[in-house]
Amino acid sequence: MENSMELKSLTFEFEVVTPMFLAGEKQKKGQGRIEFRVPSLRGVLRWWFRALAGGLVDGDVKKIVKLETGVFGGSGENAGQSRVLLRAGTLIDRSEIDSFHPLPRRENVPFDGITPGTKLQVTVSSNPYYGDDAYFDTRLSFLEVAWLLGGLGRRSRRGFGSFQPVARKFLTRDDLASTITEAIDGARQTLGEHTEHNVSETASRPEFPTVSQKACFIGIGKEYGGWEDLIKDVMNAIHEGIESGSISQKIIGSLNPRQGSSLVVAAKSLSNRRIVPVFSLFLTKTATGQITEEEWERAARFIEKNFDVVQVPLR
């Protein structure tokens, strides 16, 4: 039942860094506007939650589902509502939408996207139904990891849909690297407070993307003057890596069988108004087979060489 105590609530203003391709009811009805909706953000938060929780409970799927239900709620028996609520319902004005071509070598296939520089608001608040602030800090910590390493919408694993707080700019790549390390540690710590498990290294080879020393490479690439050059370089490098055998097709993913990429690319703004790519490469099982350690390490070396990478230390 509802409690009258004052609960925690924070509103963040984010800025779109690279074109963001979202769908919404208003757009489907031909009203010419894209809708920034909670499900888009919630899905990304859940993805990174699983990746981090996997390292905490050694990839035990049942334990991960239990932890996830505690934070996000669920529809199953006794699952309950989410203890922390998100509000992100924003209609993007037509002036903040443009036509982009996110598919390489298919420039005749345009998509409407939210332009870089557009502002988005997200409010995180405790659910009054429970009358406490349990999991509030946990949700905040995973929101930070999500915007640091991921993006929203179509092609978000290829650098599109990146976003970050308006007030958050990084002085250097090393500054960004230390922020990512601290965010991952913080997310694990807050999650560990709600479970009997200690933060520990994944012992076994994970069957899904997991943030851990043995199964995840995170690196920050060289600086670019604009998002167009960054995206172009990333796309060309991935194509070159596949052609040369440096990047396995298993890593990139496939349409049939359907498999998402095990390489996630985001873009972050520095205080000098330049932007950098952030690569997260996972050693994991895929629909087309297990990525081997050799394939994973070869792809990581290829990324390091082509983008002058500053590696993010994982503890």
N, C-alpha and C positions, 0 to 999 in steps of 0.2 A: 504494500500500500504506500501511498505517497507520504513523504516526510516534509515538514515545513522548514527543516534546516537549510541554510544557504549552501548550495553545492557549487562545485568548480565549473567554470565555463571560460573558454578562451576563443577569440576570433583572430584568424590569421589572414593576412593579405598576401596572396601569391602572385607572381608574375610569370607569364608564359615565356619560356626561353627559346623553344623551337616550335614550329607549327603543330597545333594540337587538333587531331581529327576525332571529334566526338559526335555521337548521334543523340537525338532526343525527340520527344514527342512533338515539339513545335516544328522541328525540322522535317519530320516525317509527314506532317500535315501541310507542308509546303508554305509555311509562314516565314521562311527565309532567315530564321535564327537558329543558332546552335544552343543546346541546353547543357549547362554544366551541372550534372546531377550526382547525388550521393552514390548510387550504385557504381559509377565509374571509379570513384575514389575508393570505395569500400573494397572492390575487387582487387585493386592494387595493394591495399593494406593487408588483405588476407594473404596474398601471394608472398609478400615479404615476411609476414608473420610466420608462415610455414617454413620459409627458407631459414629463418633465424631459430625458430623453435626446434627444427630438425637437428641443429647442432647441440641444442640443450638436452634433448631426450634421446640422442643417438638414433634419430630417424624412426622412432617407434610411432607408426601412423596412428594407432589408437590413442596414445597419449597426446599426440599433436592435436587430434580432433577434439579431445576433451579440453585442452588448453584453449583452443580456438573458440570453442563454444562459450567458454567462460568469459572471454574478452568480447567477442562479437555477437553472442547469442546464436540462436539457430531455430530451425523449424521442427526438429525431431522431438520425441517424447521427453518431457522434462527439460528441454533445452532452454526455454525462457527467452526474454528480451535481452538485447545488448545492454550491458551496464553503462556503456558510454555512447552517447548519441553524436551523430554528424549532421551538420546542415550545410549544404553546398548548392542549393537551388538557385542558379543564376542564369538568366537569359542573356546571351551574348548579342550585342547589337550588330546589325549588318555591317556597320562601318569597321568592325573589328574582325571581320571574316574575309578571307581572300581565297583564291584558287591556287592550289599547290599540286606538285607532281611527285608524290612520295615513292613511286615504284620505279626503280632503275631501269633504264632502257625501254620505258613505256611512257614517254612524255605526252602521249595523246590520251592518257587516262588521268584526268584531274580530279582532285577531291577538295571540297570546301573545308577550310581549317581555320582555327582561331589564330590570329597573327601574334608573333612575338611582341612582348610588351603589354599585352592585354592583362588586366588585373582580375583576379579571381578571389573570392572570399570563402573561407571554410571556418565553421564554428564547431568546436569540440566541447561537449558538456556532459556532466554526469546525468544519468537517468534518474529523475525524481521518483520513479516507481520503487527503486531500491533504497532511496534515502541515504546513500553513502557515496564516497568518492573512490570506491574500489575499482581498480584497473584504469583510472583516469590517466595517471602518469604513464602506464603501459601503452595506452592508445597514443598518447603524445609522442612517446619514444619511437613507435613504429611509423607514425606519420613522418617523423624526421628521416628515418631510414628510407622510406618510400620516395620522398622528394630528392634525397641525395643520390640514390642509386637507380631510380626508375622514372617512369613517365606515365601519362594517361592516354588512352585511346589507341586507334589504329597505328601500327608501325612504331609503337613506343619502345620496342626492343631494338630498334635501329636508330635511336636518337631523337625521334619525333616525340612530341607531347611532353617534353621536359619542362619543369617548373620549379621555382624556388621562392622563398619569402622575399618580398620587396626589399626589406631592410637587411637582408643577409647577402653580403658580397664577400668574397674571399680574396685576401691579399696576394697569395701565391698558391701554387699547386700543393706545396707542402702543408700550407694552412688548411686547404681542403682535405688533404689526406688525413691529417690528424683529427679533423672534425668527423670524418667518416668512421675512423677507428673508435672515437669516443661515442659516437651515436650507436654503433653496433654493440659496444660494451654496455652502454646504458640501457639499450633495449633488452639485452639478455639479463641484466641485473634486475630490472623491474619485473620481467617475466618470472625470474627465479624466485621472487618474493611471494609468488602465488602458487608455487609448486614445491614439492619435496626434493626436486632435482637441483643439484648444483650446476653452475655453468661449467661444462666440460667439453673436451674435444670429441667430435664424432669418431667412433672407433671403427665402424664398418663403412663399406663403400655405399653411399646413399643412393636410393632409388628415385630421388627427386632433387631439384636444386637446393643445396644446403650451404649456408654461409659458415665455413669452418676452414681452418688452416690447410687441411688435407684435401678439401674438395671445392675450394673457391679461390680464384685469383681476381683481385681488384686492382686496377691501375688507372692512373690519370694521365691522359695524353697531352700532347703539345698544345700551345695556345693558337687560337684562330681569331681573325678579325671579325668574322660573322658566322652565323649559323649555316649559311649556304655552303661555304667552303668546308666547314666541319662535316656536314652530312655527306657532301660529295666525296671527301676523302675516305670517310668510313665505308660508304657503299663500294667505292672502287677497291679499297683494301680487302674487304670481305670477298669480292669477286675474284681478285687476284689470289687471295689465300686459298680459295676453293680450287681455282685453276692449277695452282702450283702444288696442291696437296698439303699445304701448311695448315689449312683449316678443314677438318672433316665435315662432310655433309651432315653427319649425325649431330654436330654442334649447331649448325645453322637451322635445322628443323626441316619439316616437309609438310606438304598439303595432304598427301596420301601415302602412308597413314598420317593423320594429323598430329603434328608434333611442334610445339613452340621452340623457339631458339634457346639454346643453353648459353648463348652470349647475349648479354643485355647491355645496351649502350645508352647512356644519358648524357646531357650537356649541362654544364654549370657556368654561371657568369662570375668573372673575377671583378675586383674593384677597378681595374684598369679598362673596363668595358670590353675586354676580350673574353672568349669562352673556350672551355676545354671539354673534351670527351671523357666520360668515366666508364670504363669497361668492367663488367662483372662476368667472369667466365667460370662456369660450373662443371665439375666432374660428376656426372650423373648418368642414370639409366634413361634411355629414350625409347620411343616407340619403334625405332629402327635399330636398336641395339645399345649396349653399354658403351659409353665413351671410355676409351682406355686411358690410363695415365699418360702413355706416350702421346696420344692424340691431344690430350688436354695440355700437356707441357709444350708440345710443338706449337699449338695455337697461341699459347701465352707468350712464347718467345717471338712469334711472328708479330703479335700486337706490340710487344715491347720495342722491337726493332723499328717498326714502321711509325710508331707514334711517340718515340722518346719518352717512354712511360716512367712516371713516379709511382712505385708500387705502394699500395695501402697495406700497412701491417695489420694482420689479424692475430688477436691474442687468444 
